[in-house]
Amino acid sequence: MAAAPQDIPDNFILETRGLTKEFNGFLAVCDVDLRVHRGRIHALIGPNGAGKTTCFNLLTKFLIPTRGRIIYKGEDITFAKAAEVARLGMVRSFQMSAVFPHLTVLENVRIALQRKLGTTFHFWKRESSLTVLDARAMELLDAVDLGPFARTIAVELPYGRKRALEIATTLAMEPDLMLLDEPTQGMGHEDVGKVTALIKKASAGRTVLMVEHNMSVVSTIADTITVLQHGRIIAAGSYAEVSKNPLVMEAYMGSADSELQGAH
């Protein structure tokens, strides 16, 4: 269970202190001190192999750190379980599309809402008992422009709309902190623009921490950016600040004299 509250400023919803993960002598994440401001969009970027997804796995408790601490909303969650941090309001999406493919779009969101009824494991109840959730499910679908697709089977959705459905199901969990892992991965330009706008819209009243390769997305919506390389933080700040940082330019472009513009 989470430990007693720790000293964390009210303007930070999440903080790591010396966060480290070692795999058989290999340091995937090393001494990461991350601070995520409440109510902002915070992007975690870096070249392939920088440790971004490992860091996400540590934050959401799919991995236990070798050392270091994770403080969320004033509580030490370093050794908490994934389900515990989800109940505390930290909800994650994944790189791969993760929807129930043979259920309708509405049914996917309704499942995410079902925990509010306290009947998640009441398998003997009829499906009709869930219709009380339909109005809220439709509100969430309308928020991500999926209202007209409510009765569509999820597998029939284009990839970009499946990502929008994931955002809707994540919002159904009423997160205080949304963690989005490569939300625009594999998308065409048009879908990237749509999902970027949805993330910005979904961030109203909550905090977003995202791993993202697309620099045009990061530059458009991220308030704060943390850059990882070889598992360590090499820069942090606004896009204007980190894009001109020589260490960042060298990490992405191979030279401190290059410009970081729209790199994936």
C-alpha positions in Angstrom: 0.0 0.0 0.0 1.0 3.6 -0.4 3.1 5.0 2.4 2.5 8.1 4.5 2.2 11.5 2.7 5.5 13.1 1.7 6.7 16.6 1.2 5.8 17.6 -2.4 4.8 21.1 -3.4 1.0 21.5 -4.2 1.9 22.7 -7.8 3.4 19.3 -8.6 1.1 16.3 -9.0 3.9 13.8 -9.6 7.6 13.7 -8.7 10.3 11.1 -8.9 13.5 11.2 -6.9 16.5 9.4 -8.1 14.3 6.9 -10.0 16.5 4.1 -11.3 15.8 0.8 -13.0 18.5 -1.8 -13.7 18.2 -4.9 -15.8 21.1 -7.3 -15.3 23.6 -4.5 -14.9 22.1 -2.3 -17.7 20.7 1.0 -16.4 17.6 1.6 -18.4 16.6 4.6 -16.2 19.2 6.3 -14.0 18.7 8.9 -11.3 15.7 10.5 -12.9 14.3 13.5 -11.0 11.0 14.3 -12.8 8.5 17.0 -11.7 5.1 17.2 -13.3 3.1 20.4 -12.8 -0.6 20.1 -12.1 -2.9 21.1 -14.9 -0.2 21.0 -17.6 0.8 18.9 -20.6 4.2 17.4 -19.9 6.0 15.6 -22.7 8.7 13.0 -22.1 10.9 12.7 -25.3 14.2 11.2 -26.4 15.7 9.1 -29.1 15.0 5.4 -29.4 16.3 3.5 -26.4 16.3 6.6 -24.2 14.3 4.9 -21.4 10.9 6.7 -22.0 8.7 3.6 -21.9 10.6 2.1 -19.0 10.1 5.3 -17.1 6.3 5.1 -17.9 6.3 1.4 -16.7 7.9 2.5 -13.5 5.4 5.3 -12.9 2.4 3.1 -13.6 3.7 0.2 -11.5 4.3 -2.3 -14.3 7.9 -2.3 -13.1 9.3 -1.8 -9.6 12.3 0.5 -9.4 15.8 -0.7 -8.4 16.0 2.4 -6.3 14.5 5.8 -6.0 11.0 7.1 -5.1 7.8 8.0 -6.8 5.5 10.6 -5.1 2.0 11.1 -6.5 -0.4 13.6 -5.0 1.7 13.7 -1.8 1.8 9.9 -1.4 4.8 7.6 -1.8 3.6 5.0 -4.4 7.0 3.5 -5.1 5.9 0.0 -4.2 2.1 0.4 -4.8 0.4 -1.9 -7.3 -0.9 -0.8 -10.7 -4.6 -1.1 -9.6 -3.9 1.0 -6.6 -2.4 3.9 -8.5 -5.2 3.7 -11.1 -7.7 4.1 -8.2 -5.8 7.1 -7.1 -6.4 8.8 -10.5 -3.3 7.9 -12.5 -4.6 6.3 -15.8 -2.4 5.1 -18.7 -2.9 4.4 -22.4 -0.5 2.2 -24.3 1.5 2.4 -27.5 -0.7 -0.3 -29.2 -4.4 0.3 -29.8 -6.1 -1.3 -26.8 -9.9 -1.5 -27.3 -12.3 -4.4 -27.3 -12.5 -4.9 -31.0 -15.8 -6.8 -31.3 -17.8 -4.5 -29.0 -19.4 -1.3 -30.2 -17.7 2.0 -29.5 -20.5 2.8 -26.9 -19.9 -0.5 -25.2 -16.2 0.1 -24.9 -16.8 3.4 -23.0 -19.6 1.8 -21.0 -17.2 -0.8 -19.7 -14.8 1.9 -18.5 -17.7 3.6 -16.7 -19.1 0.4 -15.1 -16.9 0.6 -12.1 -19.0 3.5 -10.8 -21.9 1.1 -10.4 -19.9 -1.3 -8.3 -21.1 -4.2 -10.5 -17.9 -4.9 -12.5 -17.9 -8.6 -11.5 -21.7 -9.1 -11.4 -21.7 -11.4 -14.5 -25.2 -12.6 -13.8 -26.8 -9.2 -14.5 -28.3 -8.4 -17.8 -26.6 -6.1 -20.2 -29.7 -3.8 -20.0 -28.6 -3.0 -16.4 -25.8 -0.9 -17.9 -28.0 1.4 -20.0 -28.0 3.9 -17.1 -24.4 4.6 -18.3 -25.3 5.4 -21.9 -25.9 9.2 -21.4 -22.5 9.7 -19.8 -20.8 7.4 -22.4 -22.3 9.5 -25.2 -21.1 12.7 -23.6 -17.5 11.2 -23.6 -17.9 10.1 -27.2 -19.1 13.5 -28.3 -16.1 15.0 -26.6 -13.8 13.1 -28.9 -16.0 13.4 -32.0 -17.1 9.8 -31.9 -20.8 10.3 -31.2 -21.8 9.3 -34.8 -19.8 6.1 -34.4 -21.5 4.9 -31.1 -23.0 1.8 -32.6 -20.0 1.0 -34.8 -18.0 -2.2 -33.9 -14.6 -0.9 -32.7 -12.6 -3.1 -35.1 -14.2 -1.2 -38.0 -12.9 2.2 -36.9 -9.9 3.7 -38.7 -6.7 3.8 -36.6 -7.0 7.4 -35.6 -10.5 7.0 -34.4 -9.5 4.0 -32.3 -7.0 6.2 -30.6 -9.8 8.7 -30.0 -11.8 5.9 -28.5 -8.9 5.1 -26.1 -8.9 8.7 -25.0 -12.6 8.5 -24.3 -12.3 5.3 -22.2 -9.4 6.9 -20.4 -11.5 10.0 -19.6 -14.2 7.6 -18.4 -11.9 6.7 -15.5 -11.9 10.3 -14.4 -8.2 10.6 -14.1 -6.3 13.4 -12.4 -3.2 12.4 -14.4 -3.4 10.9 -17.9 -0.3 9.1 -19.1 -0.4 8.7 -22.9 2.3 6.4 -24.5 2.9 7.4 -28.1 -0.6 8.6 -28.8 0.0 9.5 -32.4 2.3 6.5 -33.3 1.6 5.1 -36.8 -0.8 7.8 -37.8 -1.1 9.8 -41.0 -0.8 13.6 -40.9 -4.6 14.2 -40.8 -5.1 11.8 -37.9 -2.1 13.3 -36.0 -3.8 16.7 -36.1 -7.1 15.4 -34.9 -5.6 13.4 -32.0 -3.4 16.3 -31.0 -6.4 18.5 -30.8 -8.3 15.9 -28.8 -5.4 15.6 -26.3 -5.4 19.4 -25.8 -9.2 19.3 -25.3 -9.0 16.3 -22.9 -6.3 18.1 -20.8 -8.8 20.7 -19.6 -9.0 20.4 -15.8 -6.4 17.6 -15.6 -2.7 16.8 -16.1 -1.2 14.9 -19.0 2.1 13.2 -19.2 2.9 11.9 -22.6 5.7 10.0 -24.4 5.8 11.3 -28.0 8.2 11.1 -30.9 6.5 13.6 -33.1 8.2 16.9 -32.4 5.4 18.8 -34.2 2.9 17.4 -31.7 5.2 18.2 -28.8 5.9 21.7 -29.9 2.2 22.4 -30.4 0.7 21.2 -27.1 3.4 20.5 -24.5 3.8 23.1 -21.8 6.9 21.4 -20.4 9.3 18.9 -22.0 11.8 16.5 -20.3 14.4 14.9 -22.6 15.9 11.5 -21.8 19.0 10.0 -23.3 20.5 6.7 -22.1 18.1 6.7 -19.2 19.1 10.1 -17.9 17.5 13.5 -18.1 19.7 15.8 -20.3 17.3 18.8 -20.5 14.0 20.1 -19.3 11.9 23.2 -20.0 9.7 24.7 -22.7 10.0 23.5 -26.3 11.8 26.8 -27.2 14.4 26.0 -24.5 15.0 22.3 -25.1 15.0 22.6 -28.9 18.1 24.9 -28.7 19.9 22.8 -26.1 23.2 21.5 -27.6 22.8 18.1 -25.7 19.3 17.7 -27.2 20.3 18.6 -30.7 23.3 16.2 -30.5 21.1 13.4 -29.1 18.6 13.7 -31.9 20.6 15.0 -34.9 24.1 13.8 -34.1 25.5 17.3 -34.0 25.0 20.3 -31.7 25.0 22.5 -34.8 21.8 21.0 -36.2 18.3 22.3 -35.7 15.6 20.2 -33.9 12.6 20.8 -36.2 9.8 18.3 -36.6 12.1 15.3 -35.9 10.3 12.0 -35.2 
